Amino acid sequence: MDAPLAPRRPVEVERGRVDDWHWLRDRRDPATIAHLEAENTHTSAAMAHTEELQRRLYEEIVGRVEETDQSAPVPWGRHLYYHRTVAGQQYPIHCRRAASDGAPEQVILDENALAEGHDYLSVGSMALSPDHRLLAYGVDHDGGEVHTVRVRDLETGGELPDVIERTYYGLAFASDNRTLFYTRPDGSMRPYQVWRHRLGAPVEEDVLVLTEPDERFFVSVARSKTGRFIVVSLGSQVTTEVHLLDAADPEGELRVVEPRRQGIEYLVADHGDRLFIVTNDGAENFRLMEASVASPGRGGWRELIGGSDDVKLDGVDAFAHHLAVFERSSGLRRIRVMDLDSGEIHELEQDEPVYSAWGGENPEHDTAVLRFEFSSPVTPRSTYDYDMRTRERVLRKRVTVHGHDPARYRTERLWATASDGVRVPVSVVHRADLALDGSAPCLLYGYGAYEIPSDPVFSSSLISLLDRGFVSATAHVRGGGEMGRRWYEDGKLLHKRNSFTDLCAAAEHLVAEGYTRPGRLAIRGGSAGGLLVGAAATMRPDLFAAVVAEVPFVDVVTTMLDESLPLTVIEWEEWGDPHQDEFYDYMLSYSPYDNITARDYPAMLVTGGLNDPRVGFWEPAKFVAKLRALRTDDSRLLLKMEMGAGHGGPSGRYQRWRDEAFVQAFLLDTVAPSGD
């Protein structure tokens, strides 16, 4: 079947720059929808010969999963909370039972019931009232991330008449169990307001608590762990300001902890009459301060843990007598515990060289038990309870992966050398008996933005590729959060190209060390990671055989000039403001859409979501349209557009597994055609 060719309709967008496919932005234009549907039809036809392979891959992925399963119960108040899944059902079921032995289960929210009659479901936020009688939850039915909030009476099982439309993430109950705080987005999908709702009162009488006029700042609301405060956080990419409201006085006044100062970030956890504050004020990699609740401002801060050039302080979790401290060292996540009575600090030792450990669900303040999670490229996600007094740990749950034998695989940390001499960590996993002679296909993943790390964790779906001889690698490129704040700073704004050259350096290192060769090397990334792989493909198309770009941010200049789009203004502190010549020219130098020329490109699978509020559907659509018009090769170029979903793709787990089987079939058919 011939690939659809989107007609050129030249539009001068700015500074004389002409965009031939600008028209694809208009979803109201029937021609746009017709083109997207034609692309989907073409993709289905182009992949039809892999349908049997897709079926096998899907069955393998599902076959490893314990389809009927349950999470490790979390103690909270008089109950144990958990969620479970049932074979054949798409969504989790949220449950609780009394902490006493043999207590019956109570289903508090069945997402499968919420999904009935809908093609998409996402539960954005859930909040329990302090007396654990009420559950507030937000539901999104199209992937647009606008939620409708409802409240359920957990004693009767019935829904209260309160229905709050057009909300964003974040819900918090006051101590009276009757007052609910929530956020609203503006027309550009920026959460900019906090509202107060009194249960039983008309929504029209809800009270506006706070409005944030600065378009760089997002607003969030939550109840503190102790329950003493409603916490309102205002954050841009580089600046934060936290306000506290006495949860026992929901109509009271917000109190600012420390007024915002450009470039200063901080997080707050309350503990009795003091606050723990994690901040970069005076420490690039953050330090831990404490202050009194009565006088929380910077003038009264006292240092508890100083800053370090080698260790990044990510956050803390406060308990009655202990403080869990979450850090990054040498590119790995680690946990330390401080005894608040003695001041002694110790580290939770882990027994694998490449791993990730992070805090789990810890809703109780007055406990000595820390719930934490552990995973590595060969060890499935594992839930532990750690006694912070005795230092004993108990494995509460390890995700069952049928047929998985960790001894069959080898994981290691490599170091590639970037073009400017910086060493870039690369996490690798492959079959232990794999010959590293350059013949193996390889899938290289990356993200590299917003200080978000790509931590080395287990993926059961990847086993299908590993068992077919693939090497799976993750490049921890600059712009991510793996190696401290400087690592992030060196991959943003006018240093953004470092992210792309780091990925290319990782690819070259894998080739040089015999893990693969360019003709068998694929790269994969989503969202900002889609920009990463899109830019690498336009800079070094000779280095890769295939690209999987999922909801990719590839039309950088046009998007960052459009202040009407969600996220644009707040993103200027990440990418730069292209209204300024310096940033405009720099963005234009790497924007994948703007750097497509008449040359050969790798095979590509590009995905998008029609309802995506984060990366407009037109970005992947325009990217593919321009490639079709200009490329000089005949390699496979596919666009797969979800017509009823958003940034995260399909919402049901079986749908997601089918999507993953599709991607893997594309990879196998492209870089390892004899691999199945």
SEPA-436927 format. One line per 3 residues: number of its first residue (from 1); their letters; for each residue z, x, y of C-alpha. Coordinates in Angstrom, 2 decimals, padded with zeros to 5 digits. Each point is the difference from the previous one (the first is absolute). Example, Ala and Ser with C-alpha at 12.3 -4.5 7.8 and 13.67 -1.06 7.14 Angstrom:
1> AS> 007.80 012.30 -004.50 ~ -000.66 001.37 003.44
//
This chain:
1> MDA> 000.00 000.00 000.00 ~ -000.93 001.36 003.44 ~ 002.92 000.82 002.25
4> PLA> 000.36 -002.28 003.04 ~ -001.08 001.61 003.25 ~ 001.80 -001.24 003.10
7> PRR> -002.50 -000.27 002.86 ~ 000.46 002.19 003.05 ~ 001.03 -001.87 003.15
10> PVE> 000.69 002.76 002.52 ~ 002.93 -000.53 002.36 ~ 001.14 002.50 002.61
13> VER> 003.75 000.13 -000.56 ~ 001.19 002.63 002.51 ~ -001.15 003.17 001.75
16> GRV> -003.56 -000.56 -001.16 ~ 001.02 000.01 -003.68 ~ -002.13 -002.45 -001.96
19> DDW> 001.32 -001.87 -003.04 ~ -002.76 -001.53 -002.14 ~ 002.41 -002.00 -002.16
22> HWL> 002.52 -001.20 002.57 ~ -001.00 -003.55 -000.87 ~ 001.77 000.24 -003.35
25> RDR> 003.32 -000.40 001.83 ~ -000.58 -003.73 000.49 ~ 001.28 -001.92 -003.02
28> RDP> -001.05 -003.25 001.68 ~ -003.64 001.06 -000.23 ~ -001.47 -001.47 -003.22
31> ATI> -002.14 003.12 -000.29 ~ 003.13 002.15 -000.29 ~ 001.46 -002.05 -002.85
34> AHL> -003.41 -000.17 -001.70 ~ -000.29 003.79 000.17 ~ 003.49 000.55 -001.44
37> EAE> -000.72 -002.41 -002.83 ~ -003.31 001.80 -000.67 ~ 001.89 003.30 -000.17
40> NTH> 002.43 -001.48 -002.52 ~ -002.89 -001.33 -002.09 ~ -001.67 003.41 000.08
43> TSA> 003.24 001.74 -001.02 ~ 000.47 -002.36 -002.94 ~ -003.58 000.59 -001.13
46> AMA> 000.26 003.78 000.42 ~ 003.16 000.08 -002.10 ~ -001.11 -002.54 -002.60
49> HTE> -000.76 002.71 -002.56 ~ 003.68 001.08 000.18 ~ 001.44 -003.43 -000.78
52> ELQ> 000.97 000.99 -003.54 ~ 001.61 003.18 001.34 ~ 001.83 -002.01 002.65
55> RRL> 001.28 -002.34 -002.70 ~ 001.31 002.91 -002.09 ~ 001.63 001.64 003.00
58> YEE> 001.64 -003.27 001.04 ~ 001.33 -000.58 -003.50 ~ 001.35 003.56 -000.09
61> IVG> 001.75 -000.42 003.34 ~ 001.54 -003.33 -000.99 ~ 000.81 001.31 -003.46
64> RVE> 002.28 002.69 001.42 ~ 001.96 -002.50 002.06 ~ 003.04 -001.90 -001.21
67> ETD> -001.43 -003.25 001.31 ~ 003.23 -001.92 -000.48 ~ 002.56 002.23 001.62
70> QSA> 003.06 000.09 002.23 ~ 001.26 002.34 002.69 ~ 003.44 001.62 -000.15
73> PVP> 002.49 -002.57 001.39 ~ 001.49 000.86 003.39 ~ 003.67 -000.91 000.61
76> WGR> 000.44 -001.87 003.27 ~ 003.02 -002.12 000.75 ~ 000.84 -002.20 -002.98
79> HLY> -003.51 000.24 -001.46 ~ -002.46 002.30 -001.67 ~ -003.46 -000.24 001.55
82> YHR> -003.24 000.94 -001.74 ~ -003.63 -000.97 -000.37 ~ -002.02 -000.47 -003.13
85> TVA> -003.57 -000.52 -001.08 ~ -001.48 -002.19 -002.73 ~ -003.11 000.82 -002.00
88> GQQ> -003.00 -001.80 001.42 ~ 001.61 -000.70 003.37 ~ -001.21 001.81 003.11
91> YPI> 003.17 000.22 002.05 ~ 003.69 000.90 -000.36 ~ 002.84 -002.49 -000.42
94> HCR> 003.12 000.76 002.04 ~ 003.27 -000.83 -001.74 ~ 003.74 000.45 000.02
97> RAA> 002.96 -000.67 -002.23 ~ 003.72 000.18 000.44 ~ 001.42 003.44 -000.70
100> SDG> 002.12 -001.30 -002.90 ~ -001.29 000.61 -003.52 ~ -002.23 -002.70 -001.45
103> APE> -000.60 -001.76 003.32 ~ -003.20 -002.06 000.09 ~ -003.02 001.02 002.04
106> QVI> -000.88 -001.72 003.26 ~ -003.58 000.25 001.26 ~ 000.21 000.33 003.77
109> LDE> -003.71 000.45 000.74 ~ -002.97 -000.22 -002.37 ~ -002.99 001.53 001.76
112> NAL> -002.32 -001.51 -002.61 ~ 001.03 -003.47 001.15 ~ -000.63 000.99 003.62
115> AEG> -003.49 001.20 -000.97 ~ -001.08 -003.27 -001.62 ~ -003.15 -001.30 001.64
118> HDY> -000.61 003.28 001.85 ~ -002.18 003.01 -000.74 ~ 002.38 002.36 001.79
121> LSV> 003.74 000.36 000.40 ~ 002.26 002.49 001.71 ~ 003.71 -000.51 000.59
124> GSM> 000.54 002.05 003.13 ~ 003.78 -000.07 000.52 ~ 003.05 -001.48 -001.72
127> ALS> 003.52 -000.27 001.38 ~ 003.18 -001.35 -001.58 ~ 002.63 -001.70 002.10
130> PDH> 003.36 001.86 -000.01 ~ 001.53 -002.66 -002.28 ~ -002.98 000.40 -002.39
133> RLL> -000.72 -003.72 000.13 ~ -003.26 000.06 001.98 ~ -003.20 001.98 -000.45
136> AYG> -002.47 000.36 002.87 ~ -003.47 001.23 -000.93 ~ -003.41 000.43 001.61
139> VDH> -003.31 -000.79 -001.72 ~ -003.56 001.16 000.76 ~ -002.87 -001.75 -001.81
142> DGG> -003.05 001.89 001.27 ~ 000.93 003.66 000.45 ~ 000.07 -000.25 003.79
145> EVH> 003.72 000.92 000.07 ~ 001.01 -003.05 002.03 ~ 002.86 -001.73 -001.81
148> TVR> 001.50 -003.45 -000.22 ~ 003.79 000.13 -000.43 ~ 001.90 -002.51 -002.11
151> VRD> 003.64 -000.19 -001.05 ~ 001.23 -000.91 -003.47 ~ 003.44 -001.34 -000.89
154> LET> 000.91 002.02 -003.10 ~ 002.75 -002.40 -001.04 ~ -002.25 -003.07 -000.13
157> GGE> -003.34 001.78 -000.48 ~ -001.51 -002.10 002.79 ~ -001.85 001.11 003.10
160> LPD> 001.52 -000.61 003.43 ~ -002.24 -001.83 002.47 ~ -000.21 003.12 002.19
163> VIE> -003.54 001.45 000.03 ~ -000.85 002.80 002.45 ~ -003.69 000.77 000.42
166> RTY> -001.72 003.19 001.17 ~ 002.68 002.59 -000.65 ~ -000.20 003.70 -000.87
169> YGL> 002.09 002.12 -002.35 ~ 003.80 000.04 000.46 ~ 002.70 -002.66 -000.51
172> AFA> 003.76 000.19 000.58 ~ 002.87 -002.49 -000.30 ~ 002.98 000.05 002.34
175> SDN> 003.49 -000.16 -001.47 ~ 000.21 -003.78 000.51 ~ -002.60 -000.49 -002.77
178> RTL> -001.83 -002.42 002.30 ~ -001.77 002.23 002.53 ~ -003.20 001.78 -001.00
181> FYT> -001.78 002.72 001.97 ~ -003.71 000.67 -000.42 ~ -002.92 001.74 001.73
184> RPD> -003.30 -001.27 001.36 ~ -003.30 001.87 000.49 ~ -002.16 -000.17 003.11
187> GSM> -003.73 -000.68 000.03 ~ -000.67 003.56 -001.14 ~ 002.41 -000.33 -002.95
190> RPY> 002.66 002.19 001.65 ~ 003.52 -001.26 -000.79 ~ 001.33 -000.21 003.53
193> QVW> 002.69 -002.70 000.03 ~ 003.30 -000.79 -001.72 ~ 000.95 -003.67 -000.25
196> RHR> 003.17 -001.84 -001.03 ~ -000.15 -003.17 -002.07 ~ 002.91 -002.33 -000.71
199> LGA> -000.42 -001.65 -003.41 ~ -000.50 -003.73 000.34 ~ -001.18 000.24 003.59
202> PVE> -003.66 -000.52 000.98 ~ -001.98 003.23 000.05 ~ -001.10 -000.93 003.51
205> EDV> 003.59 000.65 001.09 ~ 000.06 003.54 -001.39 ~ 001.25 002.57 002.50
208> LVL> -001.94 003.10 001.03 ~ 002.41 002.92 -000.34 ~ -002.21 002.93 000.98
211> TEP> -003.57 000.71 001.07 ~ -001.44 003.52 -000.06 ~ -002.74 000.29 002.66
214> DER> -001.05 003.58 -000.80 ~ -003.00 -000.28 -002.32 ~ 000.88 003.30 -001.68
217> FFV> 003.17 -001.49 -001.51 ~ 000.54 -002.16 -003.07 ~ 003.14 -002.13 -000.37
220> SVA> 001.96 -000.45 -003.23 ~ 003.22 -001.81 -000.90 ~ 002.43 000.43 -002.90
223> RSK> 003.64 -000.50 -000.92 ~ 001.98 003.22 -000.35 ~ 001.31 000.93 -003.42
226> TGR> 003.61 -000.70 000.96 ~ -001.04 -003.35 001.43 ~ 001.66 000.76 003.31
229> FIV> -003.18 000.19 002.08 ~ -003.42 -001.50 000.47 ~ -002.13 003.09 000.62
232> VSL> -003.04 -000.30 002.26 ~ -002.18 003.11 -000.08 ~ -002.79 000.72 002.48
235> GSQ> -002.31 002.76 -001.12 ~ -003.23 001.69 001.01 ~ -001.56 002.81 -002.03
238> VTT> 002.29 002.56 001.69 ~ 002.81 -001.87 001.77 ~ 002.73 -002.42 -001.09
241> EVH> 002.68 -002.14 001.61 ~ 002.61 -001.90 -002.01 ~ 001.98 -003.04 001.16
244> LLD> 003.04 -001.43 -001.77 ~ 001.22 -003.59 000.03 ~ 003.38 -001.02 -001.39
247> AAD> -000.97 -002.08 -003.03 ~ 003.12 -002.13 000.51 ~ -001.24 -000.95 003.48
250> PEG> -003.69 -000.90 -000.47 ~ -000.30 -001.33 003.55 ~ 001.47 003.18 001.44
253> ELR> -001.70 002.84 001.81 ~ -001.97 002.86 -001.51 ~ 001.46 003.46 000.65
256> VVE> -002.27 003.03 000.09 ~ 001.19 003.03 -001.96 ~ -001.98 002.52 002.05
259> PRR> -002.78 -000.90 002.47 ~ -003.46 001.12 -001.01 ~ -001.23 003.42 001.02
262> QGI> -003.58 000.95 -000.73 ~ -000.26 002.02 -003.20 ~ 003.58 -000.64 -001.13
265> EYL> 000.50 -001.91 -003.25 ~ 003.20 -001.15 -001.64 ~ 001.30 -002.16 -002.85
268> VAD> 003.44 -001.64 -000.08 ~ 002.41 -000.88 -002.82 ~ 003.40 -001.53 000.79
271> HGD> 003.23 000.99 -001.75 ~ 003.24 -001.51 001.20 ~ 000.46 000.87 003.64
274> RLF> -002.65 002.72 -000.01 ~ -003.74 000.30 -000.24 ~ -002.01 002.57 -001.91
277> IVT> -003.13 000.96 001.94 ~ -002.95 001.92 -001.44 ~ -002.02 001.41 002.89
280> NDG> -002.52 002.62 001.04 ~ 001.82 000.42 003.29 ~ 000.60 003.76 000.01
283> AEN> -001.42 000.54 -003.49 ~ -003.69 -000.29 -000.91 ~ 000.85 -000.74 -003.66
286> FRL> 002.82 -002.36 001.03 ~ 003.76 000.37 -000.17 ~ 002.94 -002.31 -000.72
289> MEA> 002.30 -001.09 002.80 ~ 002.89 -002.43 000.23 ~ 001.21 -002.14 002.87
292> SVA> 002.53 -002.73 000.60 ~ -001.09 -003.63 -000.11 ~ 001.81 -000.52 003.30
295> SPG> -001.94 002.79 001.73 ~ -003.21 000.60 -001.98 ~ -002.05 001.88 002.62
298> RGG> -001.20 003.56 -000.25 ~ 002.83 001.34 002.13 ~ 002.46 -000.72 -002.79
301> WRE> -002.06 001.27 -002.94 ~ 001.58 002.62 -002.28 ~ -002.02 002.04 -002.52
304> LIG> 000.80 -000.35 -003.71 ~ -003.06 001.68 -001.57 ~ -002.09 002.35 002.11
307> GSD> -003.75 000.27 000.10 ~ -001.96 002.39 -002.22 ~ -003.41 001.65 000.16
310> DVK> -000.41 -000.39 -003.77 ~ 001.61 -003.37 -000.78 ~ -001.02 -003.35 001.51
313> LDG> 002.75 -002.64 000.24 ~ -001.67 -003.31 -000.84 ~ 002.98 -002.36 000.18
316> VDA> 003.46 -000.94 -001.24 ~ 001.69 -002.87 -001.81 ~ 003.65 -000.59 000.89
319> FAH> 002.62 -001.07 -002.55 ~ 003.74 -000.53 000.46 ~ 000.93 003.58 -000.90
322> HLA> -003.33 001.76 -000.44 ~ -003.28 000.62 001.77 ~ -003.25 000.32 -001.93
325> VFE> -002.28 002.45 001.80 ~ -003.75 -000.13 -000.66 ~ -001.94 003.19 000.72
328> RSS> -003.24 001.86 -000.58 ~ -000.04 003.61 -001.09 ~ -003.01 002.03 -001.18
331> GLR> -002.08 -003.17 -000.05 ~ 002.36 -001.89 -002.33 ~ 002.39 -002.88 000.68
334> RIR> 003.63 000.71 -000.79 ~ 003.36 -001.73 000.32 ~ 003.31 001.45 001.10
337> VMD> 003.38 -001.75 000.22 ~ 002.69 000.56 002.62 ~ 003.61 -000.91 -000.72
340> LDS> 001.07 -001.61 003.28 ~ 003.68 000.76 -000.64 ~ -000.37 003.72 -000.72
343> GEI> -003.37 000.77 001.59 ~ -001.19 001.66 -003.24 ~ -003.74 -000.27 -000.74
346> HEL> -001.70 000.37 -003.37 ~ -003.57 -000.43 -001.24 ~ -001.24 -002.20 -002.82
349> EQD> -001.76 002.49 -002.25 ~ -003.25 -001.04 -001.70 ~ -001.46 001.60 -003.12
352> EPV> -003.75 -000.05 000.75 ~ -001.88 002.39 002.30 ~ -002.25 -002.66 001.56
355> YSA> 001.67 -003.35 000.63 ~ 001.14 -002.55 002.54 ~ 003.51 -001.47 000.36
358> WGG> 000.91 -002.69 002.51 ~ 002.63 -002.61 000.74 ~ -000.18 -003.26 -001.89
361> ENP> 001.49 -003.40 000.81 ~ 003.53 000.55 001.33 ~ 001.12 -003.21 001.76
364> EHD> 003.74 000.59 -000.56 ~ 001.93 002.09 002.49 ~ 003.35 000.27 -001.79
367> TAV> -001.09 001.83 -003.15 ~ -000.10 003.56 -001.29 ~ -003.17 -000.62 -002.00
370> LRF> -003.37 001.03 001.44 ~ -003.08 -001.62 -001.52 ~ -002.94 002.41 000.16
373> EFS> -003.53 000.17 -001.38 ~ -001.77 002.93 -001.64 ~ -003.58 000.61 -001.07
376> SPV> -002.39 002.85 -000.63 ~ -003.66 000.23 -000.99 ~ 001.12 -000.14 -003.67
379> TPR> 003.21 -002.09 000.21 ~ -000.21 -003.74 000.72 ~ 002.14 -001.46 002.74
382> STY> 003.63 000.25 -001.02 ~ 002.99 -001.77 001.54 ~ 003.34 001.81 -000.02
385> DYD> 003.54 -000.83 001.07 ~ 001.78 003.09 001.32 ~ 003.77 000.11 000.40
388> MRT> 000.49 001.92 003.22 ~ 003.60 000.88 -000.95 ~ -000.42 001.20 -003.59
391> RER> -003.66 001.08 000.42 ~ -000.95 -001.79 -003.21 ~ -003.31 -001.82 -000.23
394> VLR> -001.03 -002.86 -002.25 ~ -003.62 -000.96 -000.69 ~ -000.21 -003.74 000.62
397> KRV> -003.73 -000.53 -000.44 ~ -003.11 002.01 -000.75 ~ -003.29 -001.81 000.31
400> TVH> -001.43 -000.47 -003.47 ~ -003.44 001.54 -000.44 ~ -001.27 -000.78 -003.48
403> GHD> -001.53 002.97 -001.79 ~ 000.97 002.52 002.67 ~ 001.17 003.41 -001.18
406> PAR> 000.93 002.32 002.92 ~ -000.43 003.04 -002.24 ~ -003.75 -000.66 -000.14
409> YRT> -000.37 000.80 003.70 ~ 000.62 002.92 002.29 ~ 000.97 -000.23 003.66
412> ERL> 000.08 002.81 002.52 ~ 000.02 000.81 003.69 ~ -002.91 002.04 001.37
415> WAT> -000.42 001.47 003.47 ~ -003.39 000.00 001.69 ~ -000.74 002.10 003.08
418> ASD> -001.37 -001.93 002.96 ~ -002.61 001.35 002.39 ~ 002.72 001.11 002.44
421> GVR> 002.05 001.71 -002.73 ~ 002.56 -002.78 -000.51 ~ 001.08 -000.60 -003.61
424> VPV> -000.61 -003.60 -001.09 ~ 001.93 -001.39 -002.98 ~ -001.99 -001.74 -002.73
427> SVV> 001.70 -001.93 -002.81 ~ -001.97 000.01 -003.25 ~ 000.34 -001.76 -003.35
430> HRA> -002.32 000.22 -003.00 ~ 000.03 -000.08 -003.77 ~ 001.88 003.00 -001.38
433> DLA> -002.89 000.99 -002.27 ~ -002.67 -000.26 002.72 ~ -002.23 003.05 000.34
436> LDG> 000.07 001.16 003.61 ~ -003.48 001.47 -000.01 ~ -001.48 -002.00 002.85
439> SAP> -001.49 -002.67 -002.23 ~ 002.65 -002.70 000.49 ~ -000.54 -002.93 002.35
442> CLL> 002.63 -000.22 002.71 ~ 001.33 -002.73 002.27 ~ 001.53 001.38 003.20
445> YGY> 002.12 -002.41 002.04 ~ 001.21 000.35 003.59 ~ 001.41 -001.93 002.96
448> GAY> 001.26 002.25 002.79 ~ 001.11 -002.20 002.93 ~ 003.01 -001.63 001.68
451> EIP> 002.35 002.54 -001.62 ~ -000.34 -002.07 -003.19 ~ 000.27 002.25 -003.06
454> SDP> -002.09 -000.19 -003.15 ~ 002.87 000.67 -002.34 ~ -000.63 001.10 -003.59
457> VFS> 000.88 -003.05 -002.09 ~ -001.12 -001.49 -003.29 ~ -003.01 -002.32 -000.27
460> SSL> -000.51 -001.71 -003.34 ~ -003.55 -001.06 000.91 ~ -001.03 003.65 000.47
463> ISL> 000.65 000.69 -003.68 ~ -003.38 -001.58 -000.77 ~ -001.64 002.77 002.04
466> LDR> 002.31 002.78 -001.20 ~ -000.65 -000.88 -003.63 ~ -003.74 000.19 000.69
469> GFV> 000.37 003.55 001.21 ~ 000.56 -000.50 003.72 ~ 002.14 002.20 002.20
472> SAT> 001.98 -002.10 002.48 ~ 000.95 001.81 003.21 ~ 001.69 -000.97 003.26
475> AHV> -000.60 002.08 003.11 ~ 003.06 -000.07 002.27 ~ -002.01 000.56 003.16
478> RGG> 001.27 000.40 003.54 ~ 000.64 -003.28 001.78 ~ 002.17 -001.18 -002.88
481> GEM> 003.76 000.38 -000.28 ~ 000.32 002.30 -002.98 ~ 000.87 003.23 001.80
484> GRR> 002.05 -000.99 003.04 ~ -000.72 -001.17 003.52 ~ -002.19 002.97 000.92
487> WYE> -002.24 -000.82 -002.99 ~ -000.51 -003.45 001.48 ~ -000.54 001.23 003.57
490> DGK> -002.64 002.47 -001.20 ~ -002.07 -002.83 -001.47 ~ -000.13 -002.52 002.86
493> LLH> -001.52 -000.41 003.46 ~ -002.00 003.14 000.91 ~ 000.96 001.62 -003.33
496> KRN> -001.35 -002.84 -002.17 ~ -002.86 002.05 -001.43 ~ 002.61 002.05 -001.88
499> SFT> 000.48 -002.97 -002.33 ~ -003.67 000.04 -000.97 ~ -000.33 003.77 -000.36
502> DLC> 003.22 000.04 -002.07 ~ -001.57 -002.47 -002.43 ~ -003.13 002.13 -000.23
505> AAA> 002.17 003.09 -000.57 ~ 001.81 -001.79 -002.82 ~ -003.35 -000.93 -001.56
508> EHL> -001.29 003.55 000.26 ~ 003.21 001.34 -001.57 ~ -000.32 -002.38 -002.95
511> VAE> -003.54 001.23 -000.52 ~ 000.92 003.68 000.40 ~ 002.85 -000.31 -002.51
514> GYT> -002.17 -001.64 -002.65 ~ 001.42 -003.51 000.18 ~ -003.39 -001.54 000.78
517> RPG> -003.33 000.59 001.73 ~ -001.65 -001.79 002.94 ~ -002.29 -002.05 -002.23
520> RLA> 003.05 -001.50 -001.72 ~ 002.38 -000.29 002.93 ~ 000.88 -003.39 001.52
523> IRG> 002.25 -000.74 002.97 ~ 001.94 -003.20 000.66 ~ 001.96 -001.36 002.95
526> GSA> 000.87 -003.28 001.66 ~ 000.45 -001.12 003.62 ~ 000.78 003.21 001.92
529> GGL> -000.65 001.71 -003.33 ~ -003.41 -001.67 000.12 ~ -000.59 001.82 003.27
532> LVG> 001.08 003.21 -001.74 ~ -002.54 -000.30 -002.81 ~ -002.68 -001.43 002.29
535> AAA> 000.32 002.93 002.39 ~ 000.05 002.52 -002.86 ~ -003.15 -001.59 -001.44
538> TMR> -001.87 000.19 003.29 ~ 001.20 003.56 000.68 ~ -000.53 001.42 -003.49
541> PDL> -002.14 -002.39 -002.06 ~ -001.02 002.93 -002.23 ~ 003.57 000.38 -001.24
544> FAA> 000.38 -003.41 -001.65 ~ -001.81 -002.09 -002.57 ~ 001.69 -003.32 000.78
547> VVA> 002.14 -001.68 002.65 ~ 002.24 -003.05 -000.33 ~ 000.87 -001.18 003.52
550> EVP> 002.28 -003.05 -000.07 ~ 000.35 -002.07 003.21 ~ -000.98 003.20 001.86
553> FVD> 000.65 000.61 003.70 ~ -003.41 001.54 000.64 ~ -001.19 -001.41 003.35
556> VVT> 002.63 001.91 001.94 ~ -001.38 000.17 003.53 ~ -001.10 -003.63 000.31
559> TML> 003.25 -001.30 -001.48 ~ 002.27 002.16 002.13 ~ -001.81 -001.11 003.16
562> DES> 000.51 -003.70 -000.81 ~ 003.43 -001.00 001.30 ~ -000.43 -003.56 -001.27
565> LPL> 000.25 001.15 -003.62 ~ 003.25 000.13 -001.93 ~ 001.74 003.38 000.13
568> TVI> -002.38 001.68 002.47 ~ 002.38 000.74 002.87 ~ 002.91 001.07 -002.18
571> EWE> -002.41 002.25 -001.90 ~ -000.87 002.04 003.09 ~ 003.12 002.10 -000.65
574> EWG> -001.37 000.78 -003.48 ~ -003.70 000.54 000.68 ~ -000.24 000.31 003.79
577> DPH> -001.37 -002.27 002.70 ~ -003.81 000.33 000.08 ~ -000.10 -001.31 003.55
580> QDE> 000.90 003.63 000.75 ~ -002.97 002.36 -000.33 ~ 001.86 002.58 -002.07
583> FYD> 000.95 -002.51 -002.69 ~ -003.33 -001.83 000.13 ~ -001.93 003.18 -000.68
586> YML> 002.40 001.14 -002.72 ~ -000.04 -003.35 -001.83 ~ -003.77 -000.13 000.23
589> SYS> -000.15 003.40 -001.70 ~ 001.60 -001.33 -003.20 ~ -000.43 -003.80 -000.04
592> PYD> -001.79 -000.56 -003.34 ~ -002.16 -002.87 001.26 ~ -001.19 002.03 002.97
595> NIT> -000.76 003.10 -002.06 ~ -002.35 -001.51 -002.58 ~ -003.33 001.83 000.17
598> ARD> -003.18 000.24 -002.03 ~ 001.24 002.01 -002.98 ~ 001.17 -000.39 -003.59
601> YPA> 003.43 -001.54 -000.60 ~ 002.23 -000.45 -003.06 ~ 000.02 -003.27 -001.88
604> MLV> 002.38 -002.40 001.71 ~ 002.04 -003.10 -000.76 ~ 001.29 -001.51 003.24
607> TGG> 002.33 -003.02 000.15 ~ 001.19 -002.37 002.70 ~ 001.84 -003.26 000.60
610> LND> -001.40 -002.79 002.17 ~ 003.49 -000.97 001.20 ~ 001.25 003.55 000.53
613> PRV> 002.04 000.22 003.27 ~ 000.42 003.78 -000.24 ~ -003.51 001.31 -000.66
616> GFW> -002.68 -002.47 001.05 ~ -002.35 -001.02 -002.82 ~ -002.91 001.15 002.15
619> EPA> 001.02 003.66 -000.24 ~ -000.89 000.42 -003.70 ~ -002.93 -002.41 000.43
622> KFV> -001.50 001.98 002.90 ~ 000.68 003.31 -001.75 ~ -001.98 -001.07 -003.06
625> AKL> -002.79 -001.56 002.10 ~ -000.53 003.22 001.95 ~ 000.11 002.13 -003.15
628> RAL> -002.65 -002.21 -001.60 ~ -002.28 000.47 003.01 ~ 000.39 003.77 000.48
631> RTD> 000.85 001.75 -003.27 ~ -002.71 001.94 -001.79 ~ 001.33 -000.37 -003.54
634> DSR> -000.08 -002.86 -002.48 ~ 003.53 000.33 -001.34 ~ 002.02 -003.14 -000.53
637> LLL> 001.37 -001.58 003.19 ~ 002.09 -003.13 -000.51 ~ 001.96 -002.30 002.30
640> KME> 002.58 -002.29 -001.60 ~ 001.39 -002.48 002.52 ~ 002.94 -002.28 -000.80
643> MGA> -000.93 -003.28 001.68 ~ 003.49 -001.53 -000.25 ~ 002.43 002.88 000.36
646> GHG> 001.19 002.60 002.47 ~ 001.00 003.64 000.18 ~ 001.66 000.18 -003.41
649> GPS> -002.81 -001.63 -001.95 ~ 000.70 -002.68 -002.61 ~ 003.63 -001.06 -000.22
652> GRY> 000.48 -000.80 -003.70 ~ 000.84 002.83 -002.39 ~ -002.69 -000.88 -002.55
655> QRW> -002.55 -000.14 002.82 ~ 001.12 003.40 001.23 ~ -000.30 001.44 -003.51
658> RDE> -003.56 -001.36 -000.25 ~ -000.79 001.63 003.32 ~ 001.40 003.31 -001.26
661> AFV> -002.09 -000.27 -003.17 ~ -003.05 -000.54 002.22 ~ 000.76 003.13 002.05
664> QAF> 000.59 002.08 -003.11 ~ -003.23 -001.25 -001.57 ~ -001.84 001.09 003.16
667> LLD> 001.61 003.45 -000.22 ~ -000.68 000.45 -003.70 ~ -003.58 -001.18 000.36
670> TVA> -000.58 002.34 002.94 ~ 001.79 003.28 -000.70 ~ 000.66 -000.25 -003.75
673> PSG> -002.73 -002.19 -001.49 ~ 000.76 001.30 -003.48 ~ 003.75 -000.34 000.45
676> D> 000.41 -003.29 -001.89
//
